[in-house]
Amino acid sequence: MDIDQRITATEEEDAFDADLSQAIHRVELSSDCVSERNAELNRIADKYSGVFKSRADAEYFAMLPLTSVDREQVLQRSRQIMAESVAS
């Protein structure tokens, strides 16, 4: 195995030990994805303004690998939990 293959194998092995939140923060988006991601972030932040404590939280949520259906379910459940805690 040459040096490049060893380096690649080591990097791949280390990736399995990486915390998922760290892996998400290291993701680099291509420039064509940035506008789409920002539009999605703005939509989420506006629609669910009471769910997130900060815009950074909304941005982190927008980066999670969820389908739009899953994202909607998570956000709806978050609102339900918030409403239940206020009612208690």
N, C-alpha and C positions, 0 to 999 in steps of 0.2 A: 504494500500500500504506500503510495507516495505521500508527501507532506500535505498537499492540498486535500487529499481524501481523508487524511487523519484529522485535519482541522475541521473539515465539514462534519465528519462523524462525531467529533467532540462537541461541536456547536449543536448538532441535532440531539445528542444525548443530554446536554445541559438544558435544552429547551423543555424536555420532559419534567425537569425539576423546577422550572420557573413557575412562580405564582401566576395564576391567570390574570389578576389585575395588573401585574407588571407587564405581562405579555400584551395586554390590550393597550396600555400606555405607550408601548414601543411601536405600535403599528404605524407605518407610514402610508398615507393615502396618496394615490396618484392625483395629479392636479385635476383631472376630469371628475374625480370622485368628491373633491372638496366642495364644490358648489352644491352637489346633491346632498352631501352630508350636512352642510350648513342649512340648506332648505329644510331638511328633515328635523334638524335640531330646533330651528325656529318654530316649526309647526308643533313639535312636541312641547317646547317650552311655553308657547302661547296657549295651547289647548289644555295643558295640565299644569298651569302655573302654580296651583296650590299644592301639588304633589312633591315638587322638588324644592329643597331648601335654598339651592343656588343654581345659577345657570351652568356652573361646572358639573353639578349633579345631573342635570338634564343632558349635558354633553356626554358625560360618561355613559348614561343610559342609552343614548342614541348610538353609541359605538358598539353596544353589545350585539352579538350575532343572533338576533331574534327575527322571526318573520313578522310582518306587519300585524298579523292576527295575534301572535304571541305577545307582541309589544302592547297591543290594545288590551288584551286580557290582563296583563300585569298592571297596567296603569289603572284600569277599571277596578281591579281588586285593591290597589293602593288607595284609591278614593273611598272604597267601601270601608276599609280598615280605619281610615282617618275619620270618616263620618261616625263609625261605631265608637271610636275613642272619645269623640266630642260629645256624643250622646250619653256616654257613661258617667 
